[in-house]
Structure formats: structure tokens, C-alpha cells
Amino acid sequence: MKIDYCRLTEDLMPLYNDELVSQETKDFIEWHLEQCSECREKYRDSGDQVPDVRIEIPYPDRVNTEEEDKFRSAKIFLLKVRKRMFAAGTLVLIIMLLASAGSFFYGRSFNNEVPVKVNSAEDFANSLVPGWQRAQQSGQIVDINITKPIPDTEAVVTFEKVWYTPSYTYVLYTVTEPNQNYLMASQRVIDIPPEDYMRDNSSMEPLGKRWGGISPEGYHQIMVFMGYHPPVPAEELTLTVSNWIIPEGSMKPEPVAAIKGEISVNLPLRDEFLKESSEIVTLDKSYEWEGRSLRLTGLEVKSSQTLLYGEAKLQEGETLSHLQGSIKSGGQSAGLSYESIVPGDAPNSFKFIFSAQPLNRWPGKVSLDIGAIQFKTSEAINIPVDWSFYVSKEGPSEVSEEQVPAVSFYDGMVRLSSIDPKSWLELEIVEPPQKLLKKQPYIIMAPDPVFVERFNNYSTGLRITNEHGEVLEVGGSGSFHNGDRMGVGFEMDSEDELWKTSKKITITINQPEAHLVVNQEIELN
């Protein structure tokens, strides 16, 4: 049986993002993202939780039996989803993004229960897609204006405009219907994928306002696909839409089955559609916190994205992972996403490029709001636990520092704060109170879900062993932020008998990620 790893990963990613996958499935997804650049870029650009895949994750040669084993593991996992959801709900883990934190999802809201009211299709696009107005003014957005009836309905759909960028392809459409029973296409695919992309270019959901917008013109929505790079693969693409549904909260209250209503339309594609202006602002701004420095060297403003260039100098044994923050301009806040990090010219230095949403207004005042510099360390956190004291208990138990002492990590502490011996463990990250009070920079363990690197002998990430040195298996991990408390948690693998028979365990986090928390806003121009 030939397994489509990309399709399998696509099906499992929503559950991976919610930390509802078994460890085997999590390892498989992360291994695949390491091997497949197309999937890696797709999920990184869409804002999904993508692990740090710059570290190689070796994996056995793919033979048929191993393909079947991995596929079987995924199937077994899907049968356990309901149980996993209950455990994850009990833990109340708030999933945090890793290297791609922010990107297209920064500050988005899917909470609108009805389509929003707008003045026109263009007004809806301007309010929803960062950079749309600037792209329209520069002539990058292509008019389509093709109207077709939706089969088996009284509605018609007008495919109005398309905007091609290297990251995304946006298609704006409007549906009109005499009784205002508006329809939204739930299945959308372009027949020719971007170069080296291994399947049809299916739409994704990286935008807010998921139920669209309503104006006197009708119902408006935007479809989002992967972007293209010149030279383009064809001069014409075929977009096929089907499975029309009534948006939640729309005019017609009673539920109805999806209407197939398959429609195809041709989209023109040219290399010149992808041409965009680029303006580079040279910077020379340097900052130092806690013996580590940051130098910003440039800001590149495009219609499709904003790029921040710079260099960070850390201490020996530390490797730059991410710059957590956002680009702010004219009321817009766009989170930074990972683009590239390479070694710098000096020892322990790293040149970086981070991207953000395109600026809606330019030229204009731009600032960088830095929350933290995230870096991987060469340290190890070890927390020994008398497991025999907890294994027979029922339900969650609070853990005092007298029972399990906290462990120092840079300026902060890491302590085992809560246990449910049948489902999960929780580690609290304690910030330094004096530096908090004085609003000084400080370094703590990064409050991100802990990675389990099983295929590289747990050289990084989480590893739990018992008194015999045996490894206890864990499931999904996540993070929480509840008032003044924050930390990470992870599920126990209920099928691993070692959790029931071990007397003592040691929780180890090898090469943990650290946050240099600075919380500083910097004017860039």
C-alpha cells in the first residue's frame, strides 16, 4: 500500500495543533515536516504549530512494513481521539505556537457568529487581507469578474478578483441569492499546484471572519491557497468549488445539507502578476540585555510581506530560535514568523530574517514590539520525583516544594506543581519576582510545549526515566497561562505499564528553550 505522507499529515495537523495526537503520531508528523519542505513551508506560513525542524530528526529507512506500521499507528490514534480530548480538556492546556508564532494568525478572531456587515466586496477584502489595499493601488490584484449560477440553487456566484503572492493566492468572490440565503463554498481546489508541491492546491483557512461579510452587493468571502513563484507553472489555472453551505448565523436559521453545486472557473496567471515593489529601510540599532545583544540592520517592505533583518549575539552553548514580537504600524499589529537563521560572522552570533504580515499603510511610522528572544540552551533540567507517593492517589494532586524541590533555570525556577497519576503532569515556570517588580529583563524557561525527540535518543527535549533507567512514554504536551501562573504539561501514555510500576522517576528536559524577556518597543523609522 502506497502511503501519501503529505495527505496523512494534512489530515492530522488540526489534531496535532490541539495536542491531541499520540506520541507516535506526533513523532511521525514532526519527522515528515523535517523531510518535506513543501509541507513544512505550508504549515509554517499558515501559522500552524511547526516544530524547530532545523535539527535533523533521523528516521529508519522507509520500507513497506514501516509505512504500514506508521499508517496503522495513525489509525489507532484516531480511535483514541475522544479519550485524548477528555485528558487534554482536563489539563486545560493552552497551545502556544513555536517558531512561527504570530504569522497570519496573530491577533485573528474567529469569534464572529454571523457574517460581518461591510460596504462592498472591496471593503471586505481591505478589512480582511493585510496589504490588499496597497496591492490594489499598485495594480497587483487581477480582475476576473466571472459570474456563474450555482447548480440546484437560485444563487449565482461572481469570482471577482485574484491576488497572487509567493506566500498565498487569494480569490475574492460574491454570492447573490433572491431570498438572501447566502452560500459559502466549503471545498475549493486549484488544479495546478505550486512548483514541487505534491498534490492539488487545496484551500486553507488562515484568515479571520470565517463566516464572510454581507453588503448590499451580496455575500462576500475570500479563498486562500498556496502561493506561486516565477516562473509560473502555467498561464491558466482551473479553480473548482463545491459543497456549498449556509454560513453559521446567516439569514436562514434551519440547518440544511451541503449543496454540491460544483463550478469550475479559469484563473489567468502570469509572471508579471507576481512582481511587486520592495523598499528597504537601512537600520543600525543595537541593544543589550543580560549579556546578550540584538542588532537590527534592515526592514524590507513589500506588498505581500514585511521582512526584518538583524543579528543576535548570545553566550556559548546558546542557539537562536526565535524573536517573539510584532511589527506595529497604523493600528496594525503583525506577529513575527521564522524565515531564516544562520550563523553570524562572530562566535555565538546568528543572522536572522523574520517576516510579518504586509503593512496596510506605507510609508508610515513602524515600530517593533519585542516580547522575548528565544534560544536553545546546552543546559539540562532534572527533577527527581518519589513516584511511589503519587501513583496510588486518585485525581489531581498539588505538589509542594517540600515534596519536590524546584530547580533553578537562569533567573527563574521550574517546579513540578500538579500531578494526576493516571493522566498528566504539570511543570510551573516561576518568574523572578524582584526583576518583575523592577521591570528588568530576565531569562526563564520558554513556556512552550516540550518536544519529545524519541528518534534521536532523547538528546533534546523531554525524557522521563525510572529508577532502572527505563524510559516512560508520554503523549501530547502543551502549555498553560492562567493568571499569574504559567508552565508546561504533558500526558502520560496510559498504555505504558511503567507508569504504574515505577517507584521513582526523573523528569529531564535536555537543551530546554529559554526566553530572554525584554518587553520593549523600538521605533524603526
C-alpha positions as CSV (number, residue, x, y, z in Angstrom):
1,M,0.0,0.0,0.0
2,K,1.5,3.4,-1.0
3,I,1.0,5.9,1.8
4,D,0.6,9.6,0.9
5,Y,2.6,11.2,3.8
6,C,1.5,14.7,2.8
7,R,-2.2,13.9,2.8
8,L,-1.8,12.0,6.1
9,T,0.0,14.9,7.6
10,E,-2.7,17.3,6.3
11,D,-5.4,15.2,7.9
12,L,-3.6,15.1,11.3
13,M,-2.4,18.6,11.6
14,P,-5.5,20.1,13.2
15,L,-5.3,17.4,15.9
16,Y,-1.5,17.9,16.2
17,N,-2.1,21.7,16.8
18,D,-4.5,20.8,19.6
19,E,-2.0,18.4,21.2
20,L,-4.5,15.5,20.7
21,V,-2.1,13.1,19.0
22,S,-0.3,10.1,20.4
23,Q,3.4,10.4,20.7
24,E,4.0,8.0,17.8
25,T,1.8,10.2,15.6
26,K,3.4,13.4,16.8
27,D,6.9,11.9,16.0
28,F,5.7,10.9,12.6
29,I,4.3,14.4,11.8
30,E,7.5,16.1,13.0
31,W,9.7,13.7,11.1
32,H,7.7,14.3,7.9
33,L,7.9,18.1,8.4
34,E,11.7,17.7,8.6
35,Q,11.8,15.7,5.4
36,C,9.2,17.5,3.3
37,S,10.0,21.2,2.7
38,E,6.6,21.7,0.9
39,C,4.6,20.7,4.0
40,R,7.0,22.5,6.3
41,E,6.5,25.8,4.5
42,K,2.8,25.3,4.1
43,Y,2.1,24.9,7.8
44,R,4.7,27.4,8.8
45,D,3.2,30.0,6.5
46,S,-0.3,29.2,7.6
47,G,0.6,29.8,11.2
48,D,0.2,26.2,12.4
49,Q,2.4,24.9,15.1
50,V,5.6,23.8,13.4
51,P,8.5,22.3,15.4
52,D,12.0,23.5,15.0
53,V,12.9,21.4,12.0
54,R,16.4,22.8,11.6
55,I,17.5,20.0,13.9
56,E,17.7,16.8,11.9
57,I,15.4,14.0,13.1
58,P,16.8,10.7,11.8
59,Y,14.2,8.1,10.9
60,P,14.5,4.5,9.8
61,D,14.5,3.8,6.1
62,R,11.0,3.7,4.7
63,V,10.2,0.2,3.7
64,N,6.7,-1.1,3.1
65,T,6.3,-2.7,6.5
66,E,7.3,0.5,8.3
67,E,5.0,2.6,6.2
68,E,2.2,0.3,7.2
69,D,3.2,0.5,10.8
70,K,3.1,4.3,10.8
71,F,-0.2,4.3,9.0
72,R,-1.6,1.8,11.4
73,S,-0.4,3.9,14.3
74,A,-2.2,6.9,12.9
75,K,-5.4,4.9,12.5
76,I,-5.1,3.6,16.1
77,F,-4.7,7.1,17.3
78,L,-7.8,8.3,15.5
79,L,-9.8,5.7,17.5
80,K,-8.4,7.3,20.7
81,V,-9.3,10.9,19.9
82,R,-12.3,11.1,22.2
83,K,-10.2,9.8,25.1
84,R,-7.3,12.1,24.3
85,M,-9.7,15.1,24.1
86,F,-11.0,14.4,27.6
87,A,-7.5,14.2,29.0
88,A,-6.4,17.4,27.2
89,G,-9.5,19.2,28.4
90,T,-8.8,18.2,32.0
91,L,-5.3,19.6,31.7
92,V,-6.6,22.8,30.2
93,L,-3.5,23.3,28.1
94,I,-3.4,26.4,26.0
95,I,-1.4,25.6,23.0
96,M,1.3,28.1,22.1
97,L,2.9,28.5,18.6
98,L,6.6,27.8,18.3
99,A,8.9,29.2,15.6
100,S,6.0,30.5,13.6
101,A,4.2,32.2,16.5
102,G,2.0,35.0,15.2
103,S,2.4,35.0,11.4
104,F,-1.0,35.0,9.8
105,F,-2.8,34.1,13.0
106,Y,-1.5,36.9,15.1
107,G,-4.5,38.7,16.7
108,R,-7.0,37.0,14.4
109,S,-10.5,36.3,15.7
110,F,-12.9,33.6,14.6
111,N,-15.5,34.6,17.2
112,N,-17.9,36.3,14.8
113,E,-21.1,34.3,15.0
114,V,-22.6,35.9,11.9
115,P,-21.2,37.3,8.7
116,V,-19.9,40.8,9.3
117,K,-21.5,43.9,7.7
118,V,-19.4,45.7,5.1
119,N,-20.0,48.3,2.4
120,S,-18.8,46.2,-0.5
121,A,-16.7,43.3,-1.6
122,E,-13.7,45.5,-1.8
123,D,-14.3,46.8,1.7
124,F,-14.5,43.2,3.0
125,A,-11.2,42.4,1.3
126,N,-9.5,45.5,2.6
127,S,-10.6,44.7,6.2
128,L,-9.6,41.1,6.0
129,V,-6.4,40.6,4.0
130,P,-3.3,42.5,5.1
131,G,-1.8,44.6,2.3
132,W,-4.8,44.2,0.0
133,Q,-5.4,47.9,-0.4
134,R,-1.8,48.6,-1.2
135,A,-1.7,45.8,-3.7
136,Q,-4.8,47.1,-5.4
137,Q,-3.3,50.6,-5.6
138,S,-0.1,49.2,-7.2
139,G,-2.0,47.1,-9.8
140,Q,-1.1,43.7,-8.4
141,I,-4.7,42.5,-8.0
142,V,-6.2,40.9,-11.1
143,D,-9.9,41.5,-12.0
144,I,-11.7,38.3,-13.0
145,N,-15.4,39.2,-13.0
146,I,-16.8,35.8,-14.0
147,T,-20.4,35.1,-12.9
148,K,-21.9,31.6,-12.8
149,P,-25.1,30.0,-11.4
150,I,-24.7,27.7,-8.5
151,P,-26.4,24.4,-9.6
152,D,-29.6,23.4,-7.8
153,T,-30.0,26.8,-6.2
154,E,-31.3,30.2,-7.1
155,A,-27.9,31.8,-6.3
156,V,-25.2,33.0,-8.6
157,V,-21.5,33.4,-7.7
158,T,-19.2,36.1,-9.1
159,F,-15.5,35.4,-8.9
160,E,-14.3,39.0,-8.6
161,K,-10.5,39.3,-8.1
162,V,-7.4,37.2,-7.5
163,W,-4.1,38.3,-5.8
164,Y,-1.0,36.2,-6.3
165,T,1.8,36.4,-3.9
166,P,4.7,34.0,-3.2
167,S,3.1,33.0,0.1
168,Y,-0.6,32.9,-0.8
169,T,-3.1,33.1,-3.6
170,Y,-6.3,35.0,-2.7
171,V,-9.6,34.7,-4.6
172,L,-12.4,37.1,-3.7
173,Y,-16.0,36.0,-4.6
174,T,-19.5,37.3,-4.1
175,V,-22.7,35.2,-3.9
176,T,-26.2,36.7,-4.5
177,E,-29.5,35.0,-3.9
178,P,-33.0,36.4,-4.1
179,N,-34.0,35.3,-0.6
180,Q,-30.6,36.2,0.9
181,N,-29.9,32.5,1.8
182,Y,-26.2,33.1,1.2
183,L,-23.9,30.2,0.4
184,M,-20.2,29.6,1.1
185,A,-18.1,27.1,-0.8
186,S,-16.6,24.6,1.7
187,Q,-14.5,22.7,-0.9
188,R,-12.0,24.6,-3.1
189,V,-9.1,23.4,-5.1
190,I,-6.8,24.7,-7.9
191,D,-5.7,22.0,-10.3
192,I,-2.1,23.1,-10.8
193,P,-0.1,23.3,-7.5
194,P,3.0,25.4,-7.0
195,E,6.3,24.0,-8.1
196,D,7.4,20.9,-6.2
197,Y,4.1,20.8,-4.4
198,M,2.9,17.2,-4.3
199,R,-0.8,17.5,-4.7
200,D,-3.6,19.8,-5.8
201,N,-3.5,23.3,-4.3
202,S,-6.3,23.0,-1.7
203,S,-7.6,26.0,0.1
204,M,-6.7,26.7,3.8
205,E,-8.2,28.9,6.5
206,P,-5.6,31.4,7.7
207,L,-7.9,34.3,7.8
208,G,-10.4,35.6,10.4
209,K,-14.0,36.5,9.8
210,R,-14.6,32.9,8.7
211,W,-18.3,33.4,8.1
212,G,-17.6,36.1,5.5
213,G,-19.2,39.5,5.0
214,I,-22.6,40.9,3.8
215,S,-23.2,44.1,1.9
216,P,-25.9,45.4,-0.5
217,E,-24.0,43.6,-3.2
218,G,-24.4,40.1,-1.6
219,Y,-22.3,37.7,0.5
220,H,-18.5,38.0,0.2
221,Q,-15.8,35.5,1.0
222,I,-12.1,35.0,0.3
223,M,-10.5,31.7,-0.6
224,V,-6.8,31.3,0.3
225,F,-4.4,28.9,-1.5
226,M,-0.6,28.3,-1.5
227,G,1.3,31.0,-3.4
228,Y,3.4,30.8,-6.6
229,H,6.9,31.9,-7.6
230,P,8.0,32.9,-11.0
231,P,8.4,31.3,-13.5
232,V,4.8,30.3,-13.0
233,P,3.8,26.7,-13.8
234,A,1.0,27.7,-16.3
235,E,-0.7,30.7,-17.8
236,E,-4.1,29.5,-16.7
237,L,-5.3,27.7,-13.6
238,T,-8.6,25.9,-13.0
239,L,-10.4,26.7,-9.7
240,T,-13.1,24.2,-8.8
241,V,-15.5,24.9,-5.9
242,S,-18.3,22.7,-4.5
243,N,-20.1,21.7,-1.3
244,W,-21.9,25.0,-0.7
245,I,-23.1,25.6,2.9
246,I,-25.1,28.3,4.6
247,P,-22.7,30.3,6.8
248,E,-23.3,30.0,10.5
249,G,-25.7,32.6,11.8
250,S,-26.9,33.7,8.3
251,M,-30.4,34.7,7.3
252,K,-31.8,31.1,7.0
253,P,-32.0,29.6,10.5
254,E,-32.7,26.0,9.9
255,P,-29.8,23.6,9.1
256,V,-29.5,22.2,5.6
257,A,-27.3,19.6,3.9
258,A,-24.5,20.9,1.8
259,I,-25.3,21.5,-1.9
260,K,-22.7,20.0,-4.2
261,G,-23.1,22.7,-6.9
262,E,-19.7,22.1,-8.5
263,I,-18.4,25.0,-10.5
264,S,-15.1,25.5,-12.3
265,V,-13.6,28.8,-13.5
266,N,-10.3,29.6,-15.2
267,L,-7.8,32.0,-13.4
268,P,-5.2,33.8,-15.5
269,L,-1.6,33.5,-14.2
270,R,1.4,35.5,-15.5
271,D,4.9,36.1,-14.1
272,E,4.1,39.8,-14.1
273,F,1.2,39.2,-11.6
274,L,3.9,38.3,-9.0
275,K,6.0,41.4,-9.5
276,E,5.9,43.7,-6.5
277,S,7.8,46.7,-5.4
278,S,10.2,46.4,-2.5
279,E,11.6,49.2,-0.3
280,I,14.5,48.6,2.1
281,V,14.9,50.8,5.1
282,T,18.5,50.5,6.4
283,L,18.7,50.2,10.2
284,D,21.6,50.3,12.7
285,K,20.0,49.8,16.1
286,S,21.8,47.8,18.8
287,Y,20.5,46.7,22.2
288,E,21.9,44.6,25.0
289,W,20.1,42.7,27.8
290,E,21.5,40.1,30.3
291,G,24.8,39.8,28.4
292,R,23.1,39.2,25.1
293,S,22.8,41.7,22.2
294,L,20.5,42.4,19.3
295,R,21.3,44.5,16.3
296,L,18.6,45.4,13.8
297,T,20.1,46.0,10.3
298,G,17.1,46.5,7.9
299,L,13.4,46.5,7.2
300,E,12.1,45.4,3.8
301,V,8.6,46.4,3.0
302,K,6.8,44.5,0.2
303,S,3.1,44.3,-0.7
304,S,3.0,40.7,0.3
305,Q,5.1,40.7,3.5
306,T,7.4,42.7,5.7
307,L,10.9,41.4,6.5
308,L,13.1,42.3,9.5
309,Y,16.8,41.7,9.2
310,G,19.3,41.6,12.1
311,E,21.9,39.7,14.1
312,A,21.8,38.4,17.7
313,K,24.8,37.6,19.8
314,L,24.3,35.0,22.6
315,Q,26.5,33.2,25.0
316,E,28.4,30.0,24.5
317,G,26.1,27.0,24.1
318,E,23.1,29.0,23.2
319,T,21.4,28.9,19.7
320,L,18.9,31.5,18.5
321,S,15.4,30.0,17.9
322,H,13.0,32.9,17.5
323,L,12.4,36.6,18.1
324,Q,9.0,36.9,19.7
325,G,7.3,40.1,18.9
326,S,5.3,42.1,16.4
327,I,5.6,44.8,13.8
328,K,3.2,47.7,14.6
329,S,2.1,50.4,12.2
330,G,-1.1,52.5,11.9
331,G,-3.1,50.4,14.4
332,Q,-2.0,47.1,12.8
333,S,0.0,44.5,14.8
334,A,1.6,41.7,12.8
335,G,3.5,38.9,14.6
336,L,6.9,37.8,13.6
337,S,7.4,34.5,11.8
338,Y,10.5,32.5,11.2
339,E,12.2,33.0,7.8
340,S,15.9,32.0,8.3
341,I,18.6,31.9,11.0
342,V,22.2,31.3,10.0
343,P,25.5,31.6,12.0
344,G,26.9,35.1,12.1
345,D,30.5,36.2,11.5
346,A,31.4,36.4,15.2
347,P,31.3,33.5,17.6
348,N,27.9,32.7,19.2
349,S,26.2,35.2,16.8
350,F,23.3,34.5,14.5
351,K,22.0,36.4,11.5
352,F,18.2,36.3,11.1
353,I,15.3,37.2,8.9
354,F,11.8,37.3,10.3
355,S,8.7,38.0,8.4
356,A,5.4,39.6,9.2
357,Q,2.1,40.4,7.5
358,P,2.4,43.2,4.9
359,L,1.8,46.7,6.1
360,N,-1.6,48.1,5.3
361,R,-0.2,51.6,5.3
362,W,3.2,52.6,3.9
363,P,5.0,54.8,4.2
364,G,4.3,55.4,7.8
365,K,5.6,55.0,11.3
366,V,6.7,51.5,12.1
367,S,7.8,50.0,15.5
368,L,9.0,46.6,16.7
369,D,7.4,45.4,19.9
370,I,9.8,42.7,21.3
371,G,8.5,40.4,23.9
372,A,11.3,37.9,24.2
373,I,14.4,36.5,22.5
374,Q,14.0,32.7,22.4
375,F,17.1,30.5,22.3
376,K,18.0,26.8,22.8
377,T,20.4,26.2,25.6
378,S,23.0,23.4,26.4
379,E,21.6,23.0,29.9
380,A,19.6,20.1,31.3
381,I,16.7,20.4,33.8
382,N,16.4,17.3,36.1
383,I,13.5,16.9,38.5
384,P,13.6,13.7,40.6
385,V,10.2,12.6,42.0
386,D,9.3,9.9,44.6
387,W,6.6,8.4,42.3
388,S,5.5,5.8,44.8
389,F,4.0,8.7,46.8
390,Y,1.7,9.7,44.0
391,V,1.0,6.6,41.9
392,S,-1.8,5.3,44.1
393,K,-3.6,8.6,44.5
394,E,-6.9,9.3,42.8
395,G,-7.4,12.5,40.8
396,P,-5.1,15.6,40.6
397,S,-2.7,16.4,43.4
398,E,-1.0,19.7,44.1
399,V,2.8,19.2,44.6
400,S,4.6,21.3,47.3
401,E,8.2,22.4,47.1
402,E,8.8,20.3,50.2
403,Q,7.7,17.2,48.3
404,V,9.5,18.0,45.1
405,P,12.0,20.9,45.2
406,A,12.1,23.5,42.4
407,V,15.0,23.6,40.1
408,S,16.8,26.8,39.1
409,F,17.0,27.8,35.4
410,Y,18.8,31.1,34.7
411,D,16.8,33.8,36.6
412,G,13.7,31.7,37.2
413,M,12.6,28.3,38.6
414,V,10.9,25.2,37.2
415,R,8.8,23.2,39.7
416,L,6.5,20.2,39.5
417,S,3.2,21.8,40.5
418,S,0.5,19.3,39.8
419,I,0.0,15.5,39.1
420,D,-2.8,13.3,38.1
421,P,-1.1,9.9,38.3
422,K,-3.4,8.5,35.6
423,S,-3.3,11.2,33.0
424,W,-0.9,14.1,33.2
425,L,2.0,16.1,34.9
426,E,2.3,19.9,35.1
427,L,5.5,21.9,35.4
428,E,5.2,25.5,36.5
429,I,7.7,28.2,35.3
430,V,8.3,30.7,38.1
431,E,9.5,34.2,37.1
432,P,11.9,36.2,39.2
433,P,9.8,38.4,41.4
434,Q,12.4,41.1,42.0
435,K,13.0,41.6,38.3
436,L,9.3,41.6,37.6
437,L,8.8,44.2,40.2
438,K,11.5,46.4,38.8
439,K,10.5,45.6,35.2
440,Q,14.0,44.4,34.4
441,P,14.9,41.9,31.6
442,Y,15.1,38.3,32.8
443,I,15.6,34.7,31.5
444,I,13.3,31.8,32.2
445,M,12.4,28.5,30.6
446,A,10.3,29.1,27.5
447,P,6.6,28.4,28.2
448,D,6.2,26.3,25.0
449,P,5.1,22.7,24.7
450,V,8.0,20.4,25.3
451,F,9.3,18.5,22.3
452,V,10.0,14.7,22.6
453,E,12.8,13.7,20.3
454,R,12.4,9.9,20.5
455,F,14.2,9.1,17.3
456,N,17.5,10.7,18.4
457,N,17.7,9.0,21.8
458,Y,16.1,12.0,23.6
459,S,19.2,14.1,23.1
460,T,16.9,17.2,23.2
461,G,13.5,17.8,24.8
462,L,11.6,15.8,27.3
463,R,12.7,12.4,28.7
464,I,11.3,10.6,31.8
465,T,13.1,7.7,33.3
466,N,12.6,5.4,36.3
467,E,15.0,4.0,38.9
468,H,16.1,1.4,36.4
469,G,16.9,3.9,33.7
470,E,13.8,2.8,31.6
471,V,12.1,5.5,29.6
472,L,8.4,6.2,30.4
473,E,6.3,7.1,27.4
474,V,4.4,10.4,27.2
475,G,1.6,11.6,24.9
476,G,0.8,15.1,23.9
477,S,2.3,18.2,25.5
478,G,1.1,21.7,25.8
479,S,1.4,25.0,27.8
480,F,-0.8,27.0,30.1
481,H,-1.1,30.6,31.2
482,N,-3.6,31.0,34.0
483,G,-3.5,34.4,35.7
484,D,0.0,34.7,37.3
485,R,0.8,31.0,36.7
486,M,2.3,29.6,33.5
487,G,4.1,26.4,32.5
488,V,4.0,23.3,30.5
489,G,2.3,20.0,30.8
490,F,2.2,16.6,29.2
491,E,0.1,13.5,29.1
492,M,1.2,10.1,30.4
493,D,0.9,7.2,27.9
494,S,-1.8,5.1,29.7
495,E,-0.6,2.0,27.8
496,D,2.9,2.2,29.3
497,E,2.8,-0.1,32.4
498,L,6.0,1.6,33.8
499,W,3.9,4.5,35.0
500,K,2.2,2.0,37.4
501,T,5.2,0.0,38.5
502,S,8.0,2.6,38.8
503,K,9.0,3.8,42.3
504,K,11.0,6.8,41.4
505,I,11.1,8.9,38.2
506,T,13.3,11.7,36.9
507,I,11.8,14.3,34.6
508,T,14.6,15.6,32.3
509,I,14.4,18.4,29.7
510,N,17.6,18.3,27.7
511,Q,18.6,21.5,26.0
512,P,15.5,23.4,27.0
513,E,14.4,26.6,25.3
514,A,14.9,29.8,27.2
515,H,13.1,33.2,27.0
516,L,15.1,36.4,27.4
517,V,12.0,38.5,28.3
518,V,12.6,42.2,27.4
519,N,9.1,43.6,26.7
520,Q,10.5,46.7,24.8
521,E,9.1,48.7,21.9
522,I,11.6,50.0,19.4
523,E,10.9,52.7,16.8
524,L,12.2,51.5,13.4
525,N,11.9,54.7,11.3
